[in-house]
């Protein structure tokens, strides 16, 4: 369950804080993600007010509720705003991404970035078949980083896999997936080297 990272847990304060941190693109993605295209919002020039209006209406529709923000956290991740989850919400009884990075055999951001830089154009197929990343998740990553090189998209997919699998997202598991996919050894040699070090 997700809760405030401050006390007392003021629901209104959370919505205001989230709204102030969201862009107009975030608002549109949030609206589409929640199937709330029927909600009319203030003009684009009033992004903060639009976000607050939308969050309040989603709250009223019970998309998420006071005291349990697990659903809200999931939605924020889906629109590629995991940073807001870490900034405004905290996990009860589960490790954060930063803590996972310190766990044995869980790949760091630096290692995932190095692996991503070596990857070829078949990364989407690898993501679907080996990492169990959905098509809509891949599309959302691409849409959220339209001007970024493909290596950044691959990096974000790998981070998503690590987040979804938690402590099961190990270097060993990633190497096994590379082998199952018959990737060229040079592509994932950095992972092998990390295991050997």
Backbone as a printed PyTorch tensor [residue, N CA C, xyz], in Angstrom:
tensor([[[  0.8490,  -1.1890,   0.0000],
         [  0.0000,   0.0000,   0.0000],
         [  0.8870,   1.2420,   0.0000]],

        [[  0.4420,   2.2560,  -0.6790],
         [  1.2010,   3.4920,  -0.7420],
         [  0.5500,   4.5280,   0.1700]],

        [[  1.3730,   5.3450,   0.7780],
         [  0.8740,   6.3690,   1.6780],
         [  1.7300,   7.6070,   1.5380]],

        [[  1.3520,   8.6630,   2.2330],
         [  2.1420,   9.8900,   2.1950],
         [  3.5250,   9.6620,   2.7600]],

        [[  4.5020,  10.4040,   2.2390],
         [  5.8270,  10.3220,   2.8450],
         [  6.0130,  11.4350,   3.8650]],

        [[  4.9280,  12.1030,   4.2060],
         [  4.9620,  13.1190,   5.2570],
         [  3.7890,  12.8550,   6.2070]],

        [[  3.8910,  13.3720,   7.4140],
         [  2.7810,  13.2920,   8.3500],
         [  2.3940,  14.7130,   8.7380]],

        [[  1.0950,  15.0060,   8.9350],
         [ -0.0210,  14.0840,   8.7340],
         [ -0.3220,  13.8590,   7.2440]],

        [[ -0.9980,  12.7490,   6.9190],
         [ -1.2820,  12.4190,   5.5220],
         [ -2.4300,  13.2450,   4.9560]],

        [[ -2.1600,  14.4260,   4.4910],
         [ -3.2040,  15.3220,   3.9790],
         [ -3.4490,  15.0360,   2.5040]],

        [[ -4.6030,  14.5020,   2.2320],
         [ -4.9560,  14.0960,   0.8710],
         [ -4.9200,  15.2780,  -0.0960]],

        [[ -5.4820,  16.3830,   0.3050],
         [ -5.5280,  17.5620,  -0.5620],
         [ -4.1320,  18.0630,  -0.8860]],

        [[ -3.2570,  18.0250,   0.0890],
         [ -1.8830,  18.4840,  -0.1190],
         [ -1.1730,  17.6100,  -1.1450]],

        [[ -1.4460,  16.3040,  -1.1060],
         [ -0.8450,  15.3970,  -2.0790],
         [ -1.2860,  15.7560,  -3.4920]],

        [[ -2.5870,  15.9640,  -3.6800],
         [ -3.1000,  16.2820,  -5.0130],
         [ -2.5170,  17.5900,  -5.5300]],

        [[ -2.4090,  18.5780,  -4.6600],
         [ -1.8320,  19.8650,  -5.0600],
         [ -0.3590,  19.7130,  -5.4350]],

        [[  0.3700,  18.9300,  -4.6690],
         [  1.7910,  18.7220,  -4.9400],
         [  1.9990,  18.0080,  -6.2680]],

        [[  1.1930,  16.9830,  -6.5090],
         [  1.2870,  16.2610,  -7.7760],
         [  0.9440,  17.1680,  -8.9480]],

        [[ -0.1220,  17.9470,  -8.7820],
         [ -0.5680,  18.8420,  -9.8580],
         [  0.5150,  19.8400, -10.2350]],

        [[  1.1980,  20.3780,  -9.2400],
         [  2.2260,  21.3890,  -9.5020],
         [  3.4330,  20.8040, -10.2250]],

        [[  3.6050,  19.4830, -10.1480],
         [  4.7720,  18.8360, -10.7590],
         [  4.4750,  18.2500, -12.1350]],

        [[  3.2220,  18.3360, -12.5800],
         [  2.8320,  17.7080, -13.8400],
         [  2.8230,  18.6990, -14.9960]],

        [[  3.2200,  18.2180, -16.1620],
         [  3.1900,  19.0240, -17.3790],
         [  1.8670,  18.7950, -18.1060]],

        [[  1.6270,  19.5910, -19.1400],
         [  0.4060,  19.4170, -19.9180],
         [  0.3820,  18.0430, -20.5910]],

        [[  1.5280,  17.5840, -21.0670],
         [  1.5960,  16.2470, -21.6740],
         [  1.2520,  15.1680, -20.6510]],

        [[  1.7280,  15.3480, -19.4160],
         [  1.3980,  14.3970, -18.3470],
         [ -0.1110,  14.3370, -18.1340]],

        [[ -0.7290,  15.5070, -18.1710],
         [ -2.1710,  15.5940, -17.9250],
         [ -2.9440,  14.8220, -18.9870]],

        [[ -2.5520,  15.0120, -20.2560],
         [ -3.2320,  14.3200, -21.3500],
         [ -3.0380,  12.8070, -21.2390]],

        [[ -1.8260,  12.3920, -20.9090],
         [ -1.5540,  10.9590, -20.7520],
         [ -2.3480,  10.3800, -19.5860]],

        [[ -2.4330,  11.1420, -18.5000],
         [ -3.1830,  10.6970, -17.3310],
         [ -4.6580,  10.5460, -17.6690]],

        [[ -5.1800,  11.5160, -18.4010],
         [ -6.5950,  11.4650, -18.7660],
         [ -6.8880,  10.2470, -19.6460]],

        [[ -6.0270,   9.9950, -20.6400],
         [ -6.2320,   8.8530, -21.5250],
         [ -6.0280,   7.5360, -20.7780]],

        [[ -5.0320,   7.5040, -19.8970],
         [ -4.7340,   6.2790, -19.1470],
         [ -5.9000,   5.8710, -18.2690]],

        [[ -6.6230,   6.8460, -17.7560],
         [ -7.7340,   6.5710, -16.8390],
         [ -9.0800,   6.5060, -17.5550]],

        [[ -9.0690,   6.6040, -18.8900],
         [-10.3190,   6.5650, -19.6390],
         [-11.2320,   7.7130, -19.2990]],

        [[-10.6220,   8.8900, -19.0890],
         [-11.3980,  10.0620, -18.6700],
         [-11.4070,  11.1410, -19.7470]],

        [[-11.5070,  10.7270, -21.0120],
         [-11.4870,  11.6970, -22.1080],
         [-12.7130,  12.6060, -22.0940]],

        [[-13.7410,  12.2190, -21.3390],
         [-14.9540,  13.0360, -21.2620],
         [-14.7930,  14.2290, -20.3230]],

        [[-13.7350,  14.2360, -19.5310],
         [-13.5280,  15.3260, -18.5740],
         [-12.9840,  16.5520, -19.2970]],

        [[-13.6650,  17.6690, -19.1540],
         [-13.1880,  18.9200, -19.7540],
         [-12.3010,  19.6420, -18.7480]],

        [[-11.2020,  20.1910, -19.2470],
         [-10.2100,  20.8150, -18.3800],
         [ -9.9690,  22.2660, -18.7660]],

        [[ -9.3740,  23.0550, -17.8620],
         [ -8.9990,  24.4350, -18.1740],
         [ -8.0210,  24.4720, -19.3460]],

        [[ -7.7790,  25.6570, -19.9310],
         [ -6.8780,  25.7910, -21.0810],
         [ -5.4800,  25.2620, -20.7960]],

        [[ -4.7390,  24.9350, -21.8830],
         [ -3.3840,  24.3980, -21.7580],
         [ -2.4640,  25.3310, -20.9890]],

        [[ -2.7450,  26.6340, -21.0630],
         [ -1.8940,  27.6060, -20.3740],
         [ -2.0260,  27.5160, -18.8570]],

        [[ -3.0290,  26.7760, -18.3910],
         [ -3.2600,  26.6310, -16.9480],
         [ -3.0240,  25.1740, -16.5460]],

        [[ -1.8230,  24.6970, -16.8260],
         [ -1.5120,  23.2740, -16.6210],
         [ -1.7290,  22.8220, -15.1860]],

        [[ -1.2610,  23.6040, -14.2190],
         [ -1.3910,  23.2020, -12.8140],
         [ -2.8470,  23.0650, -12.3950]],

        [[ -3.6640,  24.0360, -12.8420],
         [ -5.0860,  23.9820, -12.5070],
         [ -5.7440,  22.7950, -13.1970]],

        [[ -5.3460,  22.5230, -14.4490],
         [ -5.8890,  21.3790, -15.1830],
         [ -5.5760,  20.0780, -14.4580]],

        [[ -4.3310,  19.9500, -14.0210],
         [ -3.9170,  18.7280, -13.3300],
         [ -4.6850,  18.5470, -12.0320]],

        [[ -4.8420,  19.6300, -11.2800],
         [ -5.5580,  19.5320, -10.0070],
         [ -7.0190,  19.1800, -10.2350]],

        [[ -7.6240,  19.7960, -11.2570],
         [ -9.0160,  19.4910, -11.5910],
         [ -9.1670,  18.0170, -11.9470]],

        [[ -8.2670,  17.5240, -12.7910],
         [ -8.3350,  16.1320, -13.2260],
         [ -8.1300,  15.1740, -12.0590]],

        [[ -7.1390,  15.4340, -11.2320],
         [ -6.8760,  14.5590, -10.0860],
         [ -8.0580,  14.5250,  -9.1260]],

        [[ -8.6790,  15.6700,  -8.9080],
         [ -9.8520,  15.7190,  -8.0360],
         [-11.0040,  14.8950,  -8.6040]],

        [[-11.2140,  15.0040,  -9.9230],
         [-12.3020,  14.2570, -10.5500],
         [-12.0200,  12.7530, -10.5500]],

        [[-10.7650,  12.3930, -10.7650],
         [-10.4020,  10.9750, -10.6990],
         [-10.5760,  10.4430,  -9.2830]],

        [[-10.2900,  11.2920,  -8.3100],
         [-10.4950,  10.9420,  -6.9050],
         [-11.9770,  10.6800,  -6.6530]],

        [[-12.8280,  11.5550,  -7.1730],
         [-14.2700,  11.4020,  -6.9980],
         [-14.7950,  10.1360,  -7.6720]],

        [[-14.1570,   9.7590,  -8.7670],
         [-14.5650,   8.5500,  -9.4850],
         [-13.9570,   7.2850,  -8.8800]],

        [[-13.2420,   7.4440,  -7.7950],
         [-12.6440,   6.3260,  -7.0580],
         [-11.5680,   5.6090,  -7.8700]],

        [[-10.9070,   6.3370,  -8.7810],
         [ -9.7590,   5.7660,  -9.4800],
         [ -8.6690,   5.4540,  -8.4540]],

        [[ -8.5650,   6.3060,  -7.4570],
         [ -7.7280,   6.0430,  -6.2940],
         [ -8.4500,   6.6270,  -5.1010]],

        [[ -8.0120,   6.3100,  -3.9000],
         [ -8.7310,   6.8200,  -2.7360],
         [ -7.7560,   7.1900,  -1.6230]],

        [[ -8.2250,   8.0190,  -0.7390],
         [ -7.4250,   8.4800,   0.3940],
         [ -6.9280,   7.3010,   1.2180]],

        [[ -5.6390,   7.3130,   1.5110],
         [ -5.0610,   6.2790,   2.3540],
         [ -4.5040,   5.0900,   1.6010]],

        [[ -4.9150,   4.9180,   0.3310],
         [ -4.3820,   3.8190,  -0.4800],
         [ -4.0650,   4.3650,  -1.8650]],

        [[ -2.7900,   4.6060,  -2.1240],
         [ -2.3820,   5.2360,  -3.3770],
         [ -1.6680,   4.2570,  -4.3080]],

        [[ -1.8800,   2.9580,  -4.1080],
         [ -1.2410,   1.9570,  -4.9630],
         [ -1.6640,   2.1270,  -6.4170]],

        [[ -2.9460,   2.3560,  -6.6230],
         [ -3.4620,   2.5360,  -7.9860],
         [ -2.8870,   3.8020,  -8.6120]],

        [[ -2.8190,   4.8670,  -7.8430],
         [ -2.2560,   6.1250,  -8.3380],
         [ -0.7890,   5.9410,  -8.7090]],

        [[ -0.0520,   5.2140,  -7.8870],
         [  1.3610,   4.9600,  -8.1740],
         [  1.5160,   4.1800,  -9.4740]],

        [[  0.6520,   3.2000,  -9.6780],
         [  0.7000,   2.3990, -10.9080],
         [  0.4370,   3.2700, -12.1340]],

        [[ -0.5400,   4.1680, -12.0250],
         [ -0.8840,   5.0530, -13.1410],
         [  0.2610,   6.0100, -13.4480]],

        [[  0.8700,   6.5600, -12.4210],
         [  1.9950,   7.4820, -12.6270],
         [  3.1510,   6.7710, -13.3250]],

        [[  3.3830,   5.5280, -12.9820],
         [  4.4400,   4.7700, -13.6620],
         [  4.0820,   4.5480, -15.1320]],

        [[  2.8140,   4.2680, -15.3810],
         [  2.3790,   4.0070, -16.7500],
         [  2.5470,   5.2220, -17.6520]],

        [[  2.4760,   6.4260, -17.0760],
         [  2.6740,   7.6300, -17.8900],
         [  4.1110,   8.1410, -17.7660]],

        [[  4.9940,   7.2490, -17.3110],
         [  6.4330,   7.5420, -17.2160],
         [  6.7630,   8.6760, -16.2480]],

        [[  6.0290,   8.7540, -15.1300],
         [  6.3420,   9.7290, -14.0880],
         [  6.6120,   9.0180, -12.7700]],

        [[  7.4560,   7.9970, -12.8550],
         [  7.8320,   7.2530, -11.6510],
         [  8.5380,   8.1510, -10.6480]],

        [[  9.1510,   9.2190, -11.1570],
         [  9.8260,  10.1500, -10.2520],
         [  8.8620,  10.7510,  -9.2400]],

        [[  7.5970,  10.9340,  -9.6570],
         [  6.5970,  11.4870,  -8.7380],
         [  6.2300,  10.4780,  -7.6550]],

        [[  6.2720,   9.2040,  -8.0100],
         [  5.9990,   8.1620,  -7.0090],
         [  7.0390,   8.2330,  -5.9010]],

        [[  8.3100,   8.3360,  -6.2990],
         [  9.3770,   8.3810,  -5.3120],
         [  9.3900,   9.7020,  -4.5510]],

        [[  8.9330,  10.7660,  -5.2070],
         [  8.9620,  12.0780,  -4.5610],
         [  7.8340,  12.2550,  -3.5520]],

        [[  6.6400,  11.7730,  -3.9070],
         [  5.4750,  12.0670,  -3.0700],
         [  4.8690,  10.8570,  -2.3700]],

        [[  5.2300,   9.6650,  -2.8040],
         [  4.6670,   8.4590,  -2.2090],
         [  5.7970,   7.5780,  -1.7230]],

        [[  5.4930,   6.7020,  -0.8280],
         [  6.5070,   5.7630,  -0.3490],
         [  5.9140,   4.3780,  -0.3080]],

        [[  6.7710,   3.3740,  -0.4170],
         [  6.3190,   1.9950,  -0.3850],
         [  6.3640,   1.4580,   1.0410]],

        [[  5.3250,   0.7510,   1.4040],
         [  5.2820,   0.1100,   2.7150],
         [  5.6780,  -1.3520,   2.5480]],

        [[  6.8260,  -1.7130,   3.1200],
         [  7.2260,  -3.1080,   3.0980],
         [  7.8710,  -3.5710,   1.8130]],

        [[  8.1710,  -2.6450,   0.8810],
         [  8.8530,  -3.0360,  -0.3510],
         [ 10.0040,  -2.0830,  -0.6030]],

        [[ 11.0020,  -2.5520,  -1.3050],
         [ 12.1790,  -1.7380,  -1.5480],
         [ 11.9500,  -0.7530,  -2.6810]],

        [[ 12.6080,   0.3920,  -2.5870],
         [ 12.5750,   1.3540,  -3.6760],
         [ 13.6010,   0.9430,  -4.7150]],

        [[ 13.5600,   1.5770,  -5.8830],
         [ 14.5180,   1.2660,  -6.9440],
         [ 15.9400,   1.4870,  -6.4660]],

        [[ 16.1560,   2.5700,  -5.7040],
         [ 17.4940,   2.8530,  -5.2090],
         [ 17.9830,   1.7460,  -4.2840]],

        [[ 17.0910,   1.2300,  -3.4320],
         [ 17.4740,   0.1590,  -2.5270],
         [ 17.7510,  -1.1300,  -3.2920]],

        [[ 16.9450,  -1.3680,  -4.3350],
         [ 17.1550,  -2.5550,  -5.1390],
         [ 18.5240,  -2.5410,  -5.7880]],

        [[ 18.9550,  -1.3460,  -6.1960],
         [ 20.2420,  -1.2300,  -6.8740],
         [ 21.3920,  -1.6430,  -5.9710]],

        [[ 21.1460,  -1.5930,  -4.6540],
         [ 22.1800,  -1.9740,  -3.7040],
         [ 22.1430,  -3.4610,  -3.3810]],

        [[ 21.0780,  -4.1460,  -3.8260],
         [ 20.9540,  -5.5650,  -3.5450],
         [ 21.9230,  -6.3610,  -4.4140]],

        [[ 22.3270,  -7.5060,  -3.9110],
         [ 23.2650,  -8.3480,  -4.6510],
         [ 22.6650,  -8.7940,  -5.9710]],

        [[ 23.4440,  -8.6580,  -7.0430],
         [ 23.0970,  -9.1700,  -8.3700],
         [ 21.9810,  -8.3960,  -9.0660]],

        [[ 21.4850,  -7.3150,  -8.4910],
         [ 20.5010,  -6.4820,  -9.1860],
         [ 21.2620,  -5.4260,  -9.9760]],

        [[ 21.0450,  -5.3320, -11.2930],
         [ 21.8330,  -4.4120, -12.1210],
         [ 21.6000,  -2.9480, -11.7760]],

        [[ 22.6700,  -2.1940, -11.7420],
         [ 22.5900,  -0.7550, -11.4890],
         [ 22.1530,  -0.0280, -12.7490]],

        [[ 21.7970,   1.2500, -12.6020],
         [ 21.4580,   2.0670, -13.7690],
         [ 22.6220,   2.1070, -14.7540]],

        [[ 23.8330,   2.2330, -14.2240],
         [ 25.0170,   2.3300, -15.0850],
         [ 25.1930,   1.0700, -15.9300]],

        [[ 24.9610,  -0.0910, -15.3260],
         [ 25.1060,  -1.3470, -16.0670],
         [ 23.9970,  -1.4970, -17.1070]],

        [[ 22.7740,  -1.1400, -16.7280],
         [ 21.6660,  -1.2180, -17.6830],
         [ 21.8950,  -0.2720, -18.8560]],

        [[ 22.4450,   0.9070, -18.5770],
         [ 22.7270,   1.8680, -19.6430],
         [ 23.7880,   1.3140, -20.5890]],

        [[ 24.8030,   0.6780, -20.0340],
         [ 25.8680,   0.0980, -20.8560],
         [ 25.3120,  -1.0110, -21.7430]],

        [[ 24.4610,  -1.8350, -21.1730],
         [ 23.8190,  -2.9090, -21.9380],
         [ 22.9470,  -2.3240, -23.0440]],

        [[ 22.1780,  -1.2970, -22.7130],
         [ 21.2930,  -0.6520, -23.6930],
         [ 22.0890,  -0.0780, -24.8610]],

        [[ 23.2440,   0.4820, -24.5690],
         [ 24.0760,   1.0910, -25.6110],
         [ 24.5940,   0.0640, -26.6150]],

        [[ 24.6510,  -1.2010, -26.1970],
         [ 25.1530,  -2.2650, -27.0720],
         [ 24.0530,  -2.9460, -27.8740]],

        [[ 22.8030,  -2.6150, -27.5400],
         [ 21.6840,  -3.3670, -28.1120],
         [ 21.3780,  -2.9240, -29.5410]],

        [[ 20.8460,  -3.8730, -30.3290],
         [ 20.5000,  -3.6050, -31.7240],
         [ 19.0440,  -3.2170, -31.9020]],

        [[ 18.5880,  -3.2740, -33.1380],
         [ 17.2490,  -2.7950, -33.4780],
         [ 16.1410,  -3.7830, -33.1190]],

        [[ 16.4950,  -4.9890, -32.6780],
         [ 15.4660,  -5.9720, -32.3270],
         [ 15.0750,  -5.8930, -30.8540]],

        [[ 15.3020,  -4.7320, -30.2420],
         [ 15.0710,  -4.5910, -28.8060],
         [ 13.6060,  -4.7590, -28.4200]],

        [[ 12.6750,  -4.3550, -29.3050],
         [ 11.2530,  -4.4740, -28.9630],
         [ 10.8510,  -5.9390, -28.8310]],

        [[ 11.3270,  -6.7510, -29.7490],
         [ 11.0270,  -8.1820, -29.6950],
         [ 11.5980,  -8.8010, -28.4220]],

        [[ 12.8090,  -8.4030, -28.0700],
         [ 13.4380,  -8.8890, -26.8440],
         [ 12.6290,  -8.4520, -25.6210]],

        [[ 12.1870,  -7.2020, -25.6320],
         [ 11.4150,  -6.6740, -24.5030],
         [ 10.1080,  -7.4400, -24.3210]],

        [[  9.4420,  -7.7430, -25.4330],
         [  8.1650,  -8.4580, -25.3550],
         [  8.3620,  -9.9120, -24.9150]],

        [[  9.2520, -10.6050, -25.5960],
         [  9.3670, -12.0510, -25.3870],
         [ 10.1470, -12.4400, -24.1370]],

        [[ 11.1410, -11.6360, -23.7650],
         [ 11.9950, -12.0050, -22.6390],
         [ 11.7280, -11.1980, -21.3710]],

        [[ 11.4330,  -9.9200, -21.5400],
         [ 11.2290,  -9.0620, -20.3580],
         [  9.7640,  -8.9260, -19.9760]],

        [[  8.8730,  -9.4500, -20.8380],
         [  7.4280,  -9.3990, -20.5790],
         [  6.9200,  -7.9630, -20.4720]],

        [[  7.4650,  -7.1060, -21.3140],
         [  7.0060,  -5.7200, -21.3830],
         [  5.9030,  -5.6360, -22.4290]],

        [[  4.7970,  -5.0040, -22.0920],
         [  3.6460,  -4.9270, -22.9860],
         [  3.8620,  -3.8940, -24.0890]],

        [[  3.1410,  -4.0800, -25.1940],
         [  3.2470,  -3.1490, -26.3210],
         [  2.9000,  -1.7250, -25.9140]],

        [[  1.8530,  -1.5780, -25.0980],
         [  1.4560,  -0.2220, -24.6990],
         [  2.5020,   0.4180, -23.7940]],

        [[  3.2300,  -0.3910, -23.0360],
         [  4.3080,   0.1360, -22.1990],
         [  5.4760,   0.6120, -23.0640]],

        [[  5.7770,  -0.1550, -24.1070],
         [  6.8360,   0.2430, -25.0370],
         [  6.4500,   1.5310, -25.7520]],

        [[  5.2010,   1.5930, -26.2210],
         [  4.7270,   2.7840, -26.9330],
         [  4.7730,   4.0130, -26.0430]],

        [[  4.3930,   3.8480, -24.7890],
         [  4.3820,   4.9770, -23.8640],
         [  5.7960,   5.4940, -23.6140]],

        [[  6.7460,   4.5960, -23.5210],
         [  8.1450,   5.0010, -23.3420],
         [  8.6250,   5.7900, -24.5560]],

        [[  8.2660,   5.3230, -25.7500],
         [  8.6710,   6.0210, -26.9710],
         [  8.0090,   7.3910, -27.0700]],

        [[  6.7330,   7.4510, -26.7180],
         [  6.0080,   8.7180, -26.7920],
         [  6.5140,   9.7170, -25.7610]],

        [[  6.9690,   9.2110, -24.6340],
         [  7.4620,  10.0920, -23.5740],
         [  8.8650,  10.6070, -23.8630]],

        [[  9.5660,   9.9350, -24.7670],
         [ 10.9350,  10.3410, -25.1200],
         [ 11.0790,  10.4000, -26.6410]],

        [[ 10.2490,  11.2270, -27.3070],
         [ 10.2030,  11.2070, -28.7820],
         [ 11.5000,  11.6070, -29.4690]],

        [[ 12.2900,  12.4390, -28.8260],
         [ 13.5190,  12.9270, -29.4580],
         [ 14.7740,  12.2360, -28.9230]],

        [[ 14.5740,  11.2440, -28.0840],
         [ 15.7180,  10.5340, -27.5020],
         [ 16.1830,   9.4230, -28.4340]],

        [[ 17.4680,   9.0870, -28.3980],
         [ 17.9640,   7.9690, -29.2120],
         [ 17.3570,   6.6600, -28.7400]],

        [[ 17.3860,   5.6590, -29.6130],
         [ 16.7660,   4.3780, -29.2890],
         [ 17.3940,   3.7520, -28.0470]],

        [[ 18.6670,   4.0500, -27.7980],
         [ 19.3230,   3.4940, -26.6060],
         [ 18.6420,   3.9620, -25.3200]],

        [[ 18.0940,   5.1740, -25.3390],
         [ 17.3740,   5.6710, -24.1680],
         [ 16.0740,   4.9050, -23.9770]],

        [[ 15.3980,   4.5740, -25.0710],
         [ 14.1720,   3.7850, -24.9800],
         [ 14.4740,   2.4030, -24.4000]],

        [[ 15.5660,   1.8070, -24.8760],
         [ 15.9620,   0.4920, -24.3660],
         [ 16.2810,   0.5810, -22.8730]],

        [[ 16.9920,   1.6240, -22.4880],
         [ 17.3520,   1.8290, -21.0820],
         [ 16.1040,   1.9440, -20.2140]],

        [[ 15.1110,   2.7060, -20.6780],
         [ 13.8750,   2.8710, -19.9140],
         [ 13.1050,   1.5570, -19.8110]],

        [[ 13.1290,   0.7590, -20.8730],
         [ 12.4830,  -0.5580, -20.8450],
         [ 13.1630,  -1.4640, -19.8190]],

        [[ 14.4880,  -1.4340, -19.7980],
         [ 15.2300,  -2.2550, -18.8320],
         [ 14.9490,  -1.8170, -17.3970]],

        [[ 14.8510,  -0.5170, -17.1840],
         [ 14.5170,  -0.0170, -15.8450],
         [ 13.1090,  -0.4420, -15.4450]],

        [[ 12.1850,  -0.4220, -16.4130],
         [ 10.8190,  -0.8530, -16.1290],
         [ 10.8060,  -2.3320, -15.7460]],

        [[ 11.5490,  -3.1430, -16.4880],
         [ 11.6520,  -4.5760, -16.1560],
         [ 12.1930,  -4.7500, -14.7430]],

        [[ 13.2620,  -4.0250, -14.4140],
         [ 13.8540,  -4.1340, -13.0780],
         [ 12.8470,  -3.7550, -12.0030]],

        [[ 12.0900,  -2.6950, -12.2690],
         [ 11.1140,  -2.2460, -11.2790],
         [ 10.0040,  -3.2830, -11.0960]],

        [[  9.5080,  -3.8330, -12.1990],
         [  8.4020,  -4.7810, -12.1250],
         [  8.8110,  -6.0890, -11.4470]],

        [[ 10.0440,  -6.5070, -11.6680],
         [ 10.4950,  -7.7890, -11.1280],
         [ 11.1230,  -7.6760,  -9.7420]],

        [[ 11.4860,  -6.4650,  -9.3410],
         [ 12.0480,  -6.2800,  -8.0090],
         [ 13.3510,  -7.0450,  -7.8220]],

        [[ 13.4520,  -7.7710,  -6.7110],
         [ 14.6900,  -8.4990,  -6.4100],
         [ 14.9070,  -9.6970,  -7.3310]],

        [[ 13.9030, -10.0350,  -8.1420],
         [ 14.0720, -11.1140,  -9.1260],
         [ 14.7430, -10.6040, -10.3990]],

        [[ 14.8610,  -9.2840, -10.5190],
         [ 15.4930,  -8.6780, -11.7000],
         [ 17.0010,  -8.6640, -11.5010]],

        [[ 17.6090,  -9.8180, -11.6160],
         [ 19.0410,  -9.9430, -11.3610],
         [ 19.8420,  -9.9430, -12.6630]],

        [[ 21.1280,  -9.7130, -12.5250],
         [ 22.0240,  -9.7820, -13.6860],
         [ 21.9990, -11.1950, -14.2550]],

        [[ 21.9970, -12.1770, -13.3680],
         [ 21.9510, -13.5750, -13.8040],
         [ 20.7070, -13.8480, -14.6380]],

        [[ 19.5620, -13.3660, -14.1680],
         [ 18.3080, -13.5620, -14.9020],
         [ 18.3670, -12.8870, -16.2650]],

        [[ 18.9660, -11.6940, -16.3150],
         [ 19.0600, -10.9580, -17.5740],
         [ 19.9840, -11.6800, -18.5600]],

        [[ 21.0730, -12.2270, -18.0590],
         [ 21.9840, -13.0090, -18.9090],
         [ 21.2560, -14.2320, -19.4750]],

        [[ 20.4830, -14.9040, -18.6370],
         [ 19.7360, -16.0820, -19.0850],
         [ 18.7370, -15.7190, -20.1760]],

        [[ 18.1360, -14.5420, -20.0530],
         [ 17.1920, -14.0880, -21.0740],
         [ 17.9130, -13.7760, -22.3810]],

        [[ 19.0940, -13.2190, -22.2700],
         [ 19.9060, -12.9390, -23.4640],
         [ 20.2800, -14.2400, -24.1690]],

        [[ 20.6420, -15.2450, -23.3840],
         [ 21.0100, -16.5460, -23.9490],
         [ 19.8010, -17.2170, -24.5970]],

        [[ 18.6490, -17.1290, -23.9430],
         [ 17.4300, -17.7310, -24.4850],
         [ 17.0190, -17.0710, -25.7990]],

        [[ 17.3370, -15.7890, -25.9270],
         [ 16.9910, -15.0410, -27.1380],
         [ 18.0760, -15.1760, -28.2090]],

        [[ 19.1480, -15.8660, -27.8730],
         [ 20.2920, -16.0550, -28.7740],
         [ 20.9380, -14.7380, -29.1920]],

        [[ 21.0500, -13.8370, -28.2400],
         [ 21.7390, -12.5790, -28.5140],
         [ 23.2300, -12.8340, -28.7130]],

        [[ 23.8410, -12.0140, -29.5330],
         [ 25.2830, -12.0860, -29.7120],
         [ 25.9680, -11.7880, -28.3800]],

        [[ 26.9610, -12.5860, -28.0440],
         [ 27.6310, -12.4480, -26.7500],
         [ 28.1780, -11.0420, -26.5270]],

        [[ 28.6520, -10.4080, -27.5860],
         [ 29.2180,  -9.0700, -27.4400],
         [ 28.1750,  -8.0680, -26.9490]],

        [[ 26.9130,  -8.3290, -27.2640],
         [ 25.8430,  -7.4260, -26.8450],
         [ 25.7060,  -7.3950, -25.3310]],

        [[ 25.8580,  -8.5500, -24.7050],
         [ 25.6580,  -8.6040, -23.2500],
         [ 26.9240,  -8.9930, -22.4820]],

        [[ 28.0710,  -8.8110, -23.1180],
         [ 29.3260,  -9.1380, -22.4370],
         [ 29.4940,  -8.3290, -21.1510]],

        [[ 28.9880,  -7.0990, -21.1610],
         [ 29.0900,  -6.2630, -19.9590],
         [ 28.3870,  -6.9080, -18.7700]],

        [[ 27.2930,  -7.6420, -19.0450],
         [ 26.5840,  -8.3420, -17.9750],
         [ 27.4160,  -9.5190, -17.4690]],

        [[ 28.0080, -10.2390, -18.4010],
         [ 28.8690, -11.3590, -18.0270],
         [ 30.0590, -10.8780, -17.1970]],

        [[ 30.6330,  -9.7630, -17.6300],
         [ 31.7770,  -9.2080, -16.8950],
         [ 31.3770,  -8.8050, -15.4810]],

        [[ 30.1550,  -8.2640, -15.3500],
         [ 29.6770,  -7.8380, -14.0280],
         [ 29.5120,  -9.0350, -13.0970]],

        [[ 29.0910, -10.1590, -13.6510],
         [ 28.9440, -11.3700, -12.8410],
         [ 30.2960, -11.9220, -12.4120]],

        [[ 31.2850, -11.7360, -13.2680],
         [ 32.6140, -12.2900, -12.9940],
         [ 33.4310, -11.4410, -12.0320]],

        [[ 33.0560, -10.1630, -11.9370],
         [ 33.8590,  -9.2410, -11.1150],
         [ 33.6090,  -9.4380,  -9.6270]]])
